[in-house]
Amino acid sequence: MTRPPRPGWAARVADVTRSADQARVTYDRLARWYDLIEAPFERRARAAGLRLLDARQGEHILEIGFGTGHTLAALQRQVGTTGLLVGIDLALRMAQRTRRRLGTPAAHLTVAVLQGDARHLPLHDASFDAVTLAFTLDLISTDDIPIVLSECRRVLRTHGRLVIVSLDLPAASNRMTRLYLAAHRRWPRLADCRPLPIRDVLTSGGYTPVRGWTSTIAGIPVCAITATR
């Protein structure tokens, strides 16, 4: 795999010490408990990302890192019976729980829930109107983020949009962010998400941020941003 040059923002962010295979094992184990452990903290930010995504009838939408499928379930209603939804997640058990949540799609709505790697999307070029990642990019290793963003660009149509929900890393970190980063360094598999300077990440990946939402989770900045390719 040919890696793109390391972007300038990379020096500011914490490292990811576990491999993709280790992450898959972790989230397979978490799948049964994910909605109790993580969802309460993430729910408001995920809802903001869904609003920014602004899915429309008939659109083709990809979600990377769908977890237990709440966003895909909401998108079923938004894209209607003429839409297409594809979800990709590393963890097989997340995919299994999501399939149960989605049930039988409405007539004519196509839904595909796949176990896969965002670095190698098994999808055609220019096949989606929108791609969304919520609390996924901040789990991916720094060197792999440009690869994932390039894959998103490849599968997006010319005027397609990308929506990212993530812990954010402003230029001046607050006390809670510094404490969280210390916990991330000490217990990287427990405090596994790490904040990213999302606007810089998107800009360096060739995207143009358009709209955004900001808040905090336990005092740590969080954002949702929609960008165009």
N, C-alpha and C positions, 0 to 999 in steps of 0.2 A: 504494500500500500504506500503510495507516494503522499507524504504529508505536506500540507501547505506550510509556509513560514510561520513561526510562532508570532501571534499578534502582540501589539504593544501592551494591551490590557492584561496579558497573561501574568506579568510580573506582580500584579496587584492581588491576585486571587490565591486562595489556599489550594493545595494539591489534593487530588483524589488518589488515595493510596490503594484502593481495591480495584481489581480487574472487572471487566464486564461479566465474566463468568461468576465471580464472587457476588456481584450485585444481583445477578439472576437468582442465585441460591438464596440470598437474603430475602428478596421480595417473594420468592416462592413460599418461604416460611412465614412471611408477614401477611400473605394474602388473606388468610382467614380472619385476621385481627385488624387489618388495615383501616377499616371504617371506624373502629373504636379508637385506634391509637393516633392516626394522622388526620383523618377527615375533619374532625372538629376544628383543627387549627387552620386547615387549608380552604374550608368551604367558601368563605367570603371572597377570597382572592380568586378561586376557581370561577365563582359566579361573575366576578368582574371580567375575567377573561372571556367568558361565554358572551357577555354583553358586547365586548369589543369585537369579538368574532363576527357577530351580527349575521348569523347564517340565514340564508334565504332559500326559498322553495327551489328544489331542483339542483342545488349545488352539490359538488363533489368535494368532500371534506375528509382530511386525514388527521387523526390524532395519534401522536407518538407518546408512549408512556401513559396509557389510558387507565392504569390502576384497576379499580373495581368497576369502572364503566359508567359512572354517574354522568360525565359529560356526553358520552356517546348516547346515553338514554335521552338526555335533553335534546340532543341534535336530531334524534329520530323524529321528534315532533316538528322541529324547525325546518328541516329540508324537505319534509313531506314525502309522498309516495313516489315522486320522480327523482329523488335524490340518491346519492351514493355516499356511504360512510365506510371508511376503512380505519381500523385501529391496529396499531403495532405496539407490542410490549415485549420486553425481554423475558418476563416471567410466565411460564406456562400456566401456573395456578391462577394468576391474575386474569389470563385469557379465559380460563374455565369459569371463573366467577362472573366475569363480564358477560359471557354467553348466556349464563343463567339469568342475569339481570335483564338482558335485552329481550329474552324470550323469542317468540316468532315475529319477525318484522312484518309490518303492514304490507299488504299486497303491492307489488311492484317496487318497494323500497329494497335496495341492495345494501346489505351490511356484511362486511368481512372483518372478523376478529382474528388477528394473526399473532403468533409468537415470532419475533424477529428482532433484528439489530438495526438501529437507526443509522448506523454507518454504512449500511448496505441495503437500502430500501428495495424490496423486490417489486418495484412499481415502474410503470412507464413514465417517460418524460412528459412534462406539461399535461398532467392528467387530473390536477386538483385546482379548485378555486381557492382553497384555503388549507393551511396546515396549522395545527395548534399543539403546543407542548406546555403542560402545567406541572410545575415542580419536577421537571425532567431534565432540562438543560443544566440545572445546577447540581445534578448528580453525575454528569458526564465529565470525563477527564478533560483537563484544559486542552491537551493536544488533539482530542477528538471533537471538540466543539466546532471548530471550523469545518471539519468533514461532515458533521451532521447538518450544519447550516447550508453547506454546499449541496447535500442530498435534498434538503427541503427546497432549495432554489431549483434544482433539476426537475422535481416533480410538480412544481407550481406552474400554472399557466401564466401568460405574459403579464396580466394585471392581477395576479393572485396575491393573497395576503398571508402573512405569518403572524400568529399571536403567541406571545411568550408570557407565561406567569412564572415568577421566580423570586426568591430572596434577592434583594437588591444591595449593591455596594456603592453608596455615594462616595464622593471624593473625601469627605470627612466622616469617618465612621463614628457612630455613637457608642456609648459604654456597653449597651446590650449586644451590639454586633461584635465588639472586641471580646466580650465574655463568651459569646457563642463560638467565635473562631478558635478561642482557646480550648473550648470543649470539643470542637471538631478535630483539632490537632491531637487531643488526648484520647478521644473516643470516636474515631472517624466512622465506625460502622453504626454508631448510635445517633450522633449528630451528623448525618450523612450529607444532607443538602449543604451547600456553602454559597454565600452571597456572591453574585456576579455583577459587574458594572454593565447592566443589560444594554443600555443605549450604545455604549462603546462596542460591546460584543456584536450587536446587530449592524452597526455602521461598518465595522471592520469586515463583516461578512458580506458586505455589498447591499445591505438593506437600508431603507429609509424609514425611520420611525415616524408614525403618523399621529397616533393618539395613545394616551396612556392613563393609567390609574395608579395611585400610590396609597399605601397604608402601612401598617405594621402588624407583625405577629409576635406577641410577647416582647414588644419594644424593638424588634428587628425589622428594618425596612423591607417591604415587599412591593412588587409592582406587577402590573399587567400592561403589556405594550403590543399594539398592532403595528406592523411594518409592511411595506411593499418591496418587491424585489426589483 
